[in-house]
Amino acid sequence: MKTATQLLNRYEKKEIEARLLSHFQEALQNPTFAKLVAKLKLSKEELSKYTTTLEDCTLEYEHCLHCKNLLECKNKIEGHAYLPEVKNGKLRFGYKACKFMLKYQNTYAHLKNVYTLKEPTEITMATFSAIDLKDKKRLPIIAYLTEFITNYREGKIDKGLYLHGSFGSGKTYLISATFNELAKDGIKSAILFWPEYLTDLKASFGTNDFKEKIEQIKKVKLLLIDDIGAENTTAWSRDDVLCPILQYRMEENLPTFFTSNFTLEELETHLAMSTAGVEVVKAKRILERIKQLTTSLELVSKNLRN
């Protein structure tokens, strides 16, 4: 004979199940909800336990049905929808990438091979197809970089570029496009805004990260030191950071690129004027390494940042 407590618990359980089922039946009035749960092939009794969560899924699913691109995404996590699925007879929920996100990931998956520090999105996603070819001044540089890519893929290592010229002329973009193209072959590279890299490195002084950050840059397959000459020269940044990096890369024949608003001669003057005074010999040592590593080309063009 059942006790009063058991009977009461049984009654409360049935009452709860009835309410859940009623809520589920109401939710089925939404055609999208009905379509979504029909795919799950579970009983109404089982699905009714998750009605509220399924309604949340329906809202995200509806967003996806009317979405045209990632910029229009209204879901909590861009390019993903919170959706149900059945695994081993159990209902589970999780985020799934939409078709636009999958296309994006497939198109730009290679960019994970390019490490960048403090570079704008336009630079990190640079492509040759987006370069304005109307400016004839860019053509010799594009020709050099195109040949560099071809030779690199064939195992021939050419020198990098010391690309100097006017502010905002697209120097960094051209080299970034080169690295992104080779990233499709799995080639690792790094693009460093040099003044910011030195600040970041200095902040990690005395930690394990300090040595790792220098070793990573020394050994990466392709390196761009962006905007060299824009930093405040110190004996430390020149002699203890830049010099060992360039020495290693020269010895290991690792292609190294530079962008600067300075010519090589102007850069030498800049590097000589450190906080320790005028140190011409040490500046010349850096310049000799840069000359060993690169071919110098100039790009003077309209300011693309305006």
VEXDREN-486335 format. One record per residue (C-alpha): residue number from 1; y, x, z. Coordinates in Angstrom, 2 decimals. Last residue first. Layout:
<atoms>
{kolse = NUM; yy = Y; xx = X; zz = Z}
...
</atoms>
This chain:
<atoms>
{kolse = 306; yy = 59.16; xx = 43.74; zz = -46.28}
{kolse = 305; yy = 55.88; xx = 45.45; zz = -45.40}
{kolse = 304; yy = 55.18; xx = 46.48; zz = -48.99}
{kolse = 303; yy = 58.04; xx = 49.00; zz = -48.94}
{kolse = 302; yy = 58.50; xx = 50.05; zz = -52.56}
{kolse = 301; yy = 56.80; xx = 53.24; zz = -53.67}
{kolse = 300; yy = 56.60; xx = 56.97; zz = -53.06}
{kolse = 299; yy = 53.00; xx = 58.10; zz = -52.83}
{kolse = 298; yy = 52.39; xx = 61.85; zz = -52.69}
{kolse = 297; yy = 49.13; xx = 63.73; zz = -52.96}
{kolse = 296; yy = 47.72; xx = 66.66; zz = -50.98}
{kolse = 295; yy = 44.05; xx = 67.54; zz = -51.41}
{kolse = 294; yy = 42.32; xx = 67.82; zz = -48.09}
{kolse = 293; yy = 40.06; xx = 69.64; zz = -45.63}
{kolse = 292; yy = 41.08; xx = 73.24; zz = -46.19}
{kolse = 291; yy = 44.75; xx = 72.24; zz = -46.33}
{kolse = 290; yy = 44.41; xx = 70.37; zz = -43.04}
{kolse = 289; yy = 42.78; xx = 73.42; zz = -41.46}
{kolse = 288; yy = 45.55; xx = 75.72; zz = -42.64}
{kolse = 287; yy = 48.15; xx = 73.26; zz = -41.35}
{kolse = 286; yy = 46.63; xx = 73.27; zz = -37.87}
{kolse = 285; yy = 46.67; xx = 77.07; zz = -37.70}
{kolse = 284; yy = 50.26; xx = 77.08; zz = -39.01}
{kolse = 283; yy = 51.33; xx = 74.89; zz = -36.08}
{kolse = 282; yy = 49.79; xx = 77.36; zz = -33.65}
{kolse = 281; yy = 51.68; xx = 80.24; zz = -35.28}
{kolse = 280; yy = 55.03; xx = 78.42; zz = -35.28}
{kolse = 279; yy = 55.14; xx = 77.58; zz = -31.59}
{kolse = 278; yy = 58.68; xx = 76.42; zz = -30.79}
{kolse = 277; yy = 58.78; xx = 75.26; zz = -27.16}
{kolse = 276; yy = 56.10; xx = 74.09; zz = -24.72}
{kolse = 275; yy = 57.08; xx = 70.46; zz = -25.27}
{kolse = 274; yy = 56.12; xx = 70.98; zz = -28.90}
{kolse = 273; yy = 58.22; xx = 71.80; zz = -31.97}
{kolse = 272; yy = 55.64; xx = 73.64; zz = -34.11}
{kolse = 271; yy = 53.85; xx = 70.41; zz = -35.00}
{kolse = 270; yy = 57.00; xx = 68.91; zz = -36.50}
{kolse = 269; yy = 57.79; xx = 72.02; zz = -38.53}
{kolse = 268; yy = 54.24; xx = 72.06; zz = -39.91}
{kolse = 267; yy = 54.51; xx = 68.35; zz = -40.70}
{kolse = 266; yy = 57.66; xx = 68.99; zz = -42.74}
{kolse = 265; yy = 55.85; xx = 71.62; zz = -44.81}
{kolse = 264; yy = 52.85; xx = 69.36; zz = -45.30}
{kolse = 263; yy = 55.14; xx = 66.56; zz = -46.46}
{kolse = 262; yy = 55.98; xx = 64.04; zz = -43.77}
{kolse = 261; yy = 55.71; xx = 60.23; zz = -43.87}
{kolse = 260; yy = 52.06; xx = 60.72; zz = -43.06}
{kolse = 259; yy = 48.57; xx = 59.63; zz = -43.97}
{kolse = 258; yy = 45.56; xx = 61.82; zz = -43.36}
{kolse = 257; yy = 41.99; xx = 61.92; zz = -44.59}
{kolse = 256; yy = 38.95; xx = 63.88; zz = -43.44}
{kolse = 255; yy = 35.68; xx = 64.36; zz = -45.29}
{kolse = 254; yy = 33.07; xx = 66.09; zz = -43.09}
{kolse = 253; yy = 32.16; xx = 69.58; zz = -44.31}
{kolse = 252; yy = 30.54; xx = 70.54; zz = -40.99}
{kolse = 251; yy = 32.78; xx = 73.58; zz = -40.44}
{kolse = 250; yy = 35.91; xx = 71.71; zz = -41.54}
{kolse = 249; yy = 35.03; xx = 68.70; zz = -39.39}
{kolse = 248; yy = 34.52; xx = 70.90; zz = -36.34}
{kolse = 247; yy = 37.79; xx = 72.77; zz = -36.83}
{kolse = 246; yy = 39.71; xx = 69.54; zz = -37.47}
{kolse = 245; yy = 38.53; xx = 67.93; zz = -34.24}
{kolse = 244; yy = 39.01; xx = 71.15; zz = -32.25}
{kolse = 243; yy = 42.62; xx = 71.48; zz = -33.53}
{kolse = 242; yy = 43.66; xx = 67.85; zz = -32.99}
{kolse = 241; yy = 42.66; xx = 67.54; zz = -29.33}
{kolse = 240; yy = 43.19; xx = 70.72; zz = -27.31}
{kolse = 239; yy = 45.73; xx = 72.52; zz = -29.51}
{kolse = 238; yy = 47.88; xx = 69.73; zz = -30.95}
{kolse = 237; yy = 47.59; xx = 66.97; zz = -28.37}
{kolse = 236; yy = 47.65; xx = 69.44; zz = -25.46}
{kolse = 235; yy = 50.51; xx = 71.57; zz = -26.77}
{kolse = 234; yy = 52.53; xx = 68.41; zz = -27.12}
{kolse = 233; yy = 53.90; xx = 66.79; zz = -30.25}
{kolse = 232; yy = 55.43; xx = 63.35; zz = -29.88}
{kolse = 231; yy = 53.47; xx = 61.25; zz = -32.35}
{kolse = 230; yy = 54.71; xx = 59.99; zz = -35.74}
{kolse = 229; yy = 53.64; xx = 63.24; zz = -37.39}
{kolse = 228; yy = 50.19; xx = 61.95; zz = -38.24}
{kolse = 227; yy = 50.51; xx = 58.38; zz = -39.45}
{kolse = 226; yy = 46.79; xx = 57.61; zz = -39.79}
{kolse = 225; yy = 44.12; xx = 60.17; zz = -39.05}
{kolse = 224; yy = 41.43; xx = 58.80; zz = -41.35}
{kolse = 223; yy = 37.88; xx = 59.93; zz = -40.71}
{kolse = 222; yy = 34.65; xx = 59.69; zz = -42.68}
{kolse = 221; yy = 31.17; xx = 60.65; zz = -41.43}
{kolse = 220; yy = 32.05; xx = 60.42; zz = -37.72}
{kolse = 219; yy = 31.37; xx = 63.70; zz = -35.87}
{kolse = 218; yy = 34.73; xx = 64.81; zz = -34.51}
{kolse = 217; yy = 35.88; xx = 61.25; zz = -33.91}
{kolse = 216; yy = 32.87; xx = 60.33; zz = -31.79}
{kolse = 215; yy = 33.01; xx = 63.64; zz = -29.92}
{kolse = 214; yy = 36.66; xx = 63.05; zz = -28.96}
{kolse = 213; yy = 36.03; xx = 59.55; zz = -27.63}
{kolse = 212; yy = 32.86; xx = 60.67; zz = -25.85}
{kolse = 211; yy = 34.69; xx = 63.47; zz = -24.03}
{kolse = 210; yy = 37.29; xx = 61.10; zz = -22.62}
{kolse = 209; yy = 34.92; xx = 58.18; zz = -21.99}
{kolse = 208; yy = 33.16; xx = 60.09; zz = -19.20}
{kolse = 207; yy = 36.40; xx = 59.96; zz = -17.21}
{kolse = 206; yy = 38.97; xx = 62.59; zz = -16.23}
{kolse = 205; yy = 41.36; xx = 61.69; zz = -19.04}
{kolse = 204; yy = 40.85; xx = 58.12; zz = -20.25}
{kolse = 203; yy = 44.58; xx = 57.33; zz = -20.37}
{kolse = 202; yy = 45.17; xx = 60.50; zz = -22.39}
{kolse = 201; yy = 42.72; xx = 59.33; zz = -25.03}
{kolse = 200; yy = 44.40; xx = 55.94; zz = -25.39}
{kolse = 199; yy = 47.82; xx = 57.56; zz = -25.75}
{kolse = 198; yy = 46.45; xx = 60.08; zz = -28.26}
{kolse = 197; yy = 44.77; xx = 57.31; zz = -30.24}
{kolse = 196; yy = 47.98; xx = 55.29; zz = -30.25}
{kolse = 195; yy = 49.97; xx = 58.13; zz = -31.82}
{kolse = 194; yy = 47.18; xx = 58.73; zz = -34.38}
{kolse = 193; yy = 46.61; xx = 55.23; zz = -35.68}
{kolse = 192; yy = 42.93; xx = 55.94; zz = -36.07}
{kolse = 191; yy = 40.64; xx = 54.80; zz = -38.87}
{kolse = 190; yy = 36.99; xx = 55.66; zz = -38.30}
{kolse = 189; yy = 34.00; xx = 55.78; zz = -40.62}
{kolse = 188; yy = 30.27; xx = 55.04; zz = -40.72}
{kolse = 187; yy = 28.58; xx = 54.84; zz = -44.13}
{kolse = 186; yy = 26.17; xx = 51.90; zz = -44.30}
{kolse = 185; yy = 26.34; xx = 51.60; zz = -48.08}
{kolse = 184; yy = 28.74; xx = 48.66; zz = -47.82}
{kolse = 183; yy = 30.79; xx = 50.89; zz = -45.51}
{kolse = 182; yy = 31.52; xx = 52.97; zz = -48.61}
{kolse = 181; yy = 33.76; xx = 50.20; zz = -49.95}
{kolse = 180; yy = 35.38; xx = 49.68; zz = -46.56}
{kolse = 179; yy = 36.18; xx = 53.40; zz = -46.32}
{kolse = 178; yy = 37.87; xx = 53.39; zz = -49.73}
{kolse = 177; yy = 39.80; xx = 50.20; zz = -48.96}
{kolse = 176; yy = 41.00; xx = 51.88; zz = -45.75}
{kolse = 175; yy = 42.22; xx = 54.82; zz = -47.83}
{kolse = 174; yy = 44.31; xx = 52.59; zz = -50.07}
{kolse = 173; yy = 45.62; xx = 50.45; zz = -47.20}
{kolse = 172; yy = 46.76; xx = 53.49; zz = -45.21}
{kolse = 171; yy = 48.99; xx = 54.71; zz = -48.04}
{kolse = 170; yy = 50.40; xx = 51.30; zz = -48.89}
{kolse = 169; yy = 54.06; xx = 52.19; zz = -49.49}
{kolse = 168; yy = 55.19; xx = 51.05; zz = -46.03}
{kolse = 167; yy = 57.23; xx = 54.20; zz = -45.29}
{kolse = 166; yy = 57.60; xx = 56.62; zz = -48.16}
{kolse = 165; yy = 55.22; xx = 59.45; zz = -48.89}
{kolse = 164; yy = 52.24; xx = 61.43; zz = -47.72}
{kolse = 163; yy = 48.56; xx = 61.26; zz = -48.50}
{kolse = 162; yy = 46.61; xx = 64.26; zz = -47.24}
{kolse = 161; yy = 43.42; xx = 63.30; zz = -48.98}
{kolse = 160; yy = 39.76; xx = 64.07; zz = -48.33}
{kolse = 159; yy = 37.90; xx = 66.83; zz = -50.08}
{kolse = 158; yy = 34.88; xx = 65.99; zz = -52.16}
{kolse = 157; yy = 31.30; xx = 65.75; zz = -50.90}
{kolse = 156; yy = 28.70; xx = 65.26; zz = -53.64}
{kolse = 155; yy = 25.73; xx = 63.20; zz = -52.50}
{kolse = 154; yy = 25.74; xx = 60.71; zz = -55.37}
{kolse = 153; yy = 27.36; xx = 58.02; zz = -53.24}
{kolse = 152; yy = 30.01; xx = 60.54; zz = -52.24}
{kolse = 151; yy = 30.68; xx = 61.35; zz = -55.89}
{kolse = 150; yy = 31.33; xx = 57.73; zz = -56.84}
{kolse = 149; yy = 33.47; xx = 57.07; zz = -53.77}
{kolse = 148; yy = 35.55; xx = 60.24; zz = -54.30}
{kolse = 147; yy = 36.01; xx = 59.34; zz = -57.97}
{kolse = 146; yy = 37.45; xx = 55.99; zz = -56.95}
{kolse = 145; yy = 39.66; xx = 57.69; zz = -54.36}
{kolse = 144; yy = 41.08; xx = 60.15; zz = -56.90}
{kolse = 143; yy = 41.67; xx = 57.42; zz = -59.51}
{kolse = 142; yy = 43.33; xx = 55.19; zz = -56.90}
{kolse = 141; yy = 45.64; xx = 58.07; zz = -55.99}
{kolse = 140; yy = 46.52; xx = 58.77; zz = -59.62}
{kolse = 139; yy = 47.13; xx = 55.01; zz = -60.18}
{kolse = 138; yy = 49.40; xx = 54.35; zz = -57.20}
{kolse = 137; yy = 52.59; xx = 55.49; zz = -58.92}
{kolse = 136; yy = 51.87; xx = 53.07; zz = -61.76}
{kolse = 135; yy = 52.87; xx = 50.11; zz = -59.57}
{kolse = 134; yy = 51.44; xx = 47.20; zz = -61.53}
{kolse = 133; yy = 48.01; xx = 47.90; zz = -60.02}
{kolse = 132; yy = 48.64; xx = 45.80; zz = -56.93}
{kolse = 131; yy = 45.60; xx = 46.37; zz = -54.72}
{kolse = 130; yy = 43.64; xx = 43.26; zz = -53.71}
{kolse = 129; yy = 40.51; xx = 44.14; zz = -55.70}
{kolse = 128; yy = 40.44; xx = 47.56; zz = -54.06}
{kolse = 127; yy = 39.76; xx = 45.96; zz = -50.69}
{kolse = 126; yy = 41.42; xx = 46.16; zz = -47.29}
{kolse = 125; yy = 39.91; xx = 44.18; zz = -44.40}
{kolse = 124; yy = 40.85; xx = 46.59; zz = -41.59}
{kolse = 123; yy = 44.28; xx = 47.14; zz = -43.15}
{kolse = 122; yy = 45.28; xx = 43.49; zz = -43.43}
{kolse = 121; yy = 43.85; xx = 42.90; zz = -39.95}
{kolse = 120; yy = 46.41; xx = 45.31; zz = -38.44}
{kolse = 119; yy = 45.34; xx = 48.76; zz = -37.15}
{kolse = 118; yy = 45.40; xx = 49.59; zz = -33.45}
{kolse = 117; yy = 42.18; xx = 51.61; zz = -33.48}
{kolse = 116; yy = 39.64; xx = 51.07; zz = -36.22}
{kolse = 115; yy = 35.91; xx = 51.73; zz = -36.39}
{kolse = 114; yy = 34.40; xx = 51.00; zz = -39.80}
{kolse = 113; yy = 30.66; xx = 50.32; zz = -39.95}
{kolse = 112; yy = 31.14; xx = 46.82; zz = -38.54}
{kolse = 111; yy = 33.06; xx = 46.15; zz = -41.75}
{kolse = 110; yy = 29.77; xx = 45.96; zz = -43.67}
{kolse = 109; yy = 29.13; xx = 42.44; zz = -42.38}
{kolse = 108; yy = 32.23; xx = 41.23; zz = -44.21}
{kolse = 107; yy = 30.76; xx = 39.07; zz = -46.95}
{kolse = 106; yy = 27.60; xx = 38.07; zz = -45.07}
{kolse = 105; yy = 29.51; xx = 37.26; zz = -41.89}
{kolse = 104; yy = 32.08; xx = 35.24; zz = -43.84}
{kolse = 103; yy = 29.36; xx = 33.34; zz = -45.70}
{kolse = 102; yy = 27.58; xx = 32.61; zz = -42.43}
{kolse = 101; yy = 30.88; xx = 31.51; zz = -40.89}
{kolse = 100; yy = 31.56; xx = 29.13; zz = -43.78}
{kolse = 99; yy = 28.03; xx = 27.72; zz = -43.68}
{kolse = 98; yy = 28.31; xx = 26.98; zz = -39.95}
{kolse = 97; yy = 27.02; xx = 29.28; zz = -37.23}
{kolse = 96; yy = 24.82; xx = 27.58; zz = -34.64}
{kolse = 95; yy = 25.60; xx = 27.17; zz = -30.95}
{kolse = 94; yy = 22.88; xx = 25.94; zz = -28.61}
{kolse = 93; yy = 21.06; xx = 22.95; zz = -27.16}
{kolse = 92; yy = 17.38; xx = 22.44; zz = -26.41}
{kolse = 91; yy = 15.12; xx = 19.38; zz = -26.40}
{kolse = 90; yy = 11.53; xx = 20.20; zz = -25.54}
{kolse = 89; yy = 8.44; xx = 19.62; zz = -27.72}
{kolse = 88; yy = 7.86; xx = 23.34; zz = -28.19}
{kolse = 87; yy = 11.42; xx = 23.71; zz = -29.45}
{kolse = 86; yy = 13.44; xx = 20.67; zz = -30.52}
{kolse = 85; yy = 17.02; xx = 21.20; zz = -31.65}
{kolse = 84; yy = 20.44; xx = 20.07; zz = -30.51}
{kolse = 83; yy = 23.81; xx = 21.30; zz = -31.81}
{kolse = 82; yy = 26.99; xx = 23.00; zz = -30.58}
{kolse = 81; yy = 28.75; xx = 23.95; zz = -33.81}
{kolse = 80; yy = 30.02; xx = 27.38; zz = -34.81}
{kolse = 79; yy = 32.72; xx = 28.74; zz = -37.12}
{kolse = 78; yy = 35.31; xx = 28.95; zz = -34.37}
{kolse = 77; yy = 33.89; xx = 28.26; zz = -30.92}
{kolse = 76; yy = 35.29; xx = 25.09; zz = -29.35}
{kolse = 75; yy = 35.16; xx = 23.21; zz = -32.64}
{kolse = 74; yy = 38.19; xx = 22.23; zz = -34.70}
{kolse = 73; yy = 37.59; xx = 24.57; zz = -37.67}
{kolse = 72; yy = 40.28; xx = 24.17; zz = -40.34}
{kolse = 71; yy = 40.88; xx = 27.91; zz = -40.78}
{kolse = 70; yy = 37.14; xx = 28.41; zz = -41.15}
{kolse = 69; yy = 37.05; xx = 26.36; zz = -44.35}
{kolse = 68; yy = 36.68; xx = 22.82; zz = -45.72}
{kolse = 67; yy = 35.69; xx = 20.87; zz = -42.60}
{kolse = 66; yy = 34.82; xx = 17.16; zz = -42.84}
{kolse = 65; yy = 31.12; xx = 17.33; zz = -41.98}
{kolse = 64; yy = 31.74; xx = 20.20; zz = -39.58}
{kolse = 63; yy = 34.08; xx = 18.15; zz = -37.40}
{kolse = 62; yy = 31.50; xx = 15.39; zz = -37.34}
{kolse = 61; yy = 28.89; xx = 17.85; zz = -36.04}
{kolse = 60; yy = 31.28; xx = 18.95; zz = -33.30}
{kolse = 59; yy = 31.75; xx = 15.33; zz = -32.22}
{kolse = 58; yy = 28.03; xx = 14.65; zz = -32.51}
{kolse = 57; yy = 27.21; xx = 17.60; zz = -30.28}
{kolse = 56; yy = 29.45; xx = 16.21; zz = -27.57}
{kolse = 55; yy = 27.72; xx = 12.83; zz = -27.98}
{kolse = 54; yy = 24.36; xx = 14.60; zz = -27.64}
{kolse = 53; yy = 25.55; xx = 16.10; zz = -24.37}
{kolse = 52; yy = 26.47; xx = 12.65; zz = -23.06}
{kolse = 51; yy = 23.20; xx = 11.11; zz = -24.27}
{kolse = 50; yy = 20.92; xx = 13.76; zz = -22.77}
{kolse = 49; yy = 18.51; xx = 11.71; zz = -20.67}
{kolse = 48; yy = 18.59; xx = 9.01; zz = -23.36}
{kolse = 47; yy = 16.80; xx = 11.39; zz = -25.73}
{kolse = 46; yy = 13.58; xx = 11.28; zz = -23.70}
{kolse = 45; yy = 13.52; xx = 7.49; zz = -23.38}
{kolse = 44; yy = 14.57; xx = 7.08; zz = -26.99}
{kolse = 43; yy = 11.48; xx = 9.05; zz = -28.02}
{kolse = 42; yy = 11.84; xx = 12.33; zz = -29.89}
{kolse = 41; yy = 11.94; xx = 12.91; zz = -33.65}
{kolse = 40; yy = 14.97; xx = 15.22; zz = -33.52}
{kolse = 39; yy = 16.28; xx = 14.30; zz = -36.96}
{kolse = 38; yy = 16.94; xx = 10.73; zz = -35.82}
{kolse = 37; yy = 19.23; xx = 12.13; zz = -33.10}
{kolse = 36; yy = 21.79; xx = 13.41; zz = -35.62}
{kolse = 35; yy = 21.74; xx = 10.36; zz = -37.88}
{kolse = 34; yy = 22.23; xx = 7.99; zz = -34.96}
{kolse = 33; yy = 25.11; xx = 10.08; zz = -33.62}
{kolse = 32; yy = 26.71; xx = 10.13; zz = -37.08}
{kolse = 31; yy = 26.28; xx = 6.35; zz = -37.44}
{kolse = 30; yy = 27.98; xx = 5.69; zz = -34.06}
{kolse = 29; yy = 26.38; xx = 2.48; zz = -32.80}
{kolse = 28; yy = 23.61; xx = 4.73; zz = -31.47}
{kolse = 27; yy = 25.93; xx = 5.67; zz = -28.60}
{kolse = 26; yy = 25.64; xx = 2.14; zz = -27.23}
{kolse = 25; yy = 21.85; xx = 2.35; zz = -27.27}
{kolse = 24; yy = 22.01; xx = 5.69; zz = -25.44}
{kolse = 23; yy = 24.24; xx = 4.23; zz = -22.72}
{kolse = 22; yy = 21.77; xx = 1.35; zz = -22.31}
{kolse = 21; yy = 18.86; xx = 3.81; zz = -22.15}
{kolse = 20; yy = 20.60; xx = 5.79; zz = -19.44}
{kolse = 19; yy = 21.37; xx = 2.64; zz = -17.50}
{kolse = 18; yy = 17.77; xx = 1.47; zz = -17.75}
{kolse = 17; yy = 16.47; xx = 4.88; zz = -16.66}
{kolse = 16; yy = 18.78; xx = 4.81; zz = -13.65}
{kolse = 15; yy = 17.60; xx = 1.33; zz = -12.66}
{kolse = 14; yy = 13.97; xx = 2.31; zz = -13.14}
{kolse = 13; yy = 14.47; xx = 5.31; zz = -10.87}
{kolse = 12; yy = 16.29; xx = 3.19; zz = -8.29}
{kolse = 11; yy = 13.43; xx = 0.65; zz = -8.23}
{kolse = 10; yy = 10.82; xx = 3.39; zz = -7.82}
{kolse = 9; yy = 12.83; xx = 4.95; zz = -5.04}
{kolse = 8; yy = 13.10; xx = 1.57; zz = -3.30}
{kolse = 7; yy = 9.39; xx = 0.92; zz = -3.66}
{kolse = 6; yy = 8.59; xx = 4.36; zz = -2.26}
{kolse = 5; yy = 10.96; xx = 3.79; zz = 0.66}
{kolse = 4; yy = 9.47; xx = 0.34; zz = 1.40}
{kolse = 3; yy = 6.03; xx = 1.89; zz = 1.59}
{kolse = 2; yy = 3.40; xx = 1.40; zz = -1.06}
{kolse = 1; yy = 0.00; xx = 0.00; zz = 0.00}
</atoms>
